[in-house]
Amino acid sequence: MTDTQEHTWGERYADSLMNTFGQPKLVLTRGAGAHVWDTDGKEYVDLLGGIAVNALGHAHPALVEAVTAQLGTLGHISNFFASEPQVRLAEKLLALLDAGPGKVFFTNSGAEANEAAFKLTRRTGRTHVVAAQGGFHGRTMGALALTSKEAYRAPFEPLPGDVTFVPYGDAEALAAAVTDRTAAILLEPMQGEAGVVTPPKGYLAAARTIADEHGALLWLDEIQTGLGRTGRWFAHHSAGVTPDIVTVAKGLAGGIPIGACIGVGESGTLLEPGNHGTTFGGNPVACAAALAVIGTIETDGLLEHVTALGQKLRDGLAADPRVTEVRGEGLLIGLDLAAEVSAAVTAGALAHGFIINNPTPHRIRLAPPLVLTQDDAEAFLTAWPAILDEAFEGQS
């Protein structure tokens, strides 16, 4: 395809879609595994995975088969009825969470999962929520009220809620903010959009203790960190805490829209008939896709693969002195650069055939498919010094 035709796609995009994302970097036409191709036929290694969504990469046979079979059997039924995939997925999520009895509410996205959880916290009779600076929970009005970034919030204020933001990882600040009128503490086990920020050891356990002292719920947003992304089914499992609410989405169905709000124990009974609803949530096709993703992670040993490959990537990235810090677990990786050149690094990586993300001027984020191969990881690490050379030389 010629440059003129490529430009035409860009013009057509600009003419027909709202300008909420800016001009797209590429127009992609197909994918296979952790690789994608643009309209010029150029191939890229996808190290962003649709922002931690494409757990099985692109066009994975298990996902294609599950969606095709379910759509050919039962597509949409509304929530006046139940389906077998819906029930089986709810049971599977509760089993993987391993926190005892609970209940699941299915949604179409992470923001909607957090909206459901936000409404659930109101059923405690309290309204106050304590959330973390740097946290991201979605852009719908309720989820946005829980997201601290001023640039996201300011155009849409006043926002709902009674929300206090405290520094992430600071247990003392958290303890000072939570009172007996607090409905919930909302935290990410690792902050994804902030650049994969990890809390100090013991932080989530401290949050659990603080919540218990005040009769508040502990709500963990695992939308980016859950379902194998960190080499565990849920990132908070490494902290040994039991939350009251967990929200998941992104990689749950490998690219088919779905989210879930999981209420543990009594928290799962707070929403009653008429309190909340959704037309598409729990759709049989989306649930079948999620079951296929989970099943493939289990049968293909992807948790172990993610753990080992993530360590290899982190070690390789950290070896360059222009990288001042590398964070994360599994295949959710963030790093800091010695200068604010992340945009140039991201552009350079794209030119070399690798898709990565720059969440802040000095940070890079990787969230590749869980099926990323050793060869693809090695190819990126081999290209990494040259990518940095070009970016840093451009700043001199």
Buried (B, 14 or more C-beta within 10 A) or exposed (E): EEEEEBEBBBEEBEEEEEEEEEEEEBBBEEBEBBBBBBBEEEEBBBBBBBBBBBBBBBBBEBBEEBBEEBBEEBEEEEBEEEBBBBEBBBEBBBEBBEBEEBBBBBBBBBBBBBBBBBBBBBBBEBBBBBBBBBBBBBEBBBBBBBBBBEEBBEEEEEBEBEBBBBEBBBBEBBBEBBEEEBBBBBBBBBBBBBBBBBBEEEBBBBBBBBBEEBEBBBBBBBBBBBBBBBBBBBBBBBBEBBBBBBBBBBBBBBBBBBBBBBBBEEBBEBBEEEEBEBEBBBBBBBBBBBBBBBEBBBEBEBBEBBBEBBEBBBEBBBEBEBBEEBBBBBBBBBBBBBBEBBEBBBBBBBEBBBBBBBBBEBBBBBBBBBBBBEEBBEBBBEBBEEBBEBBBEEEE
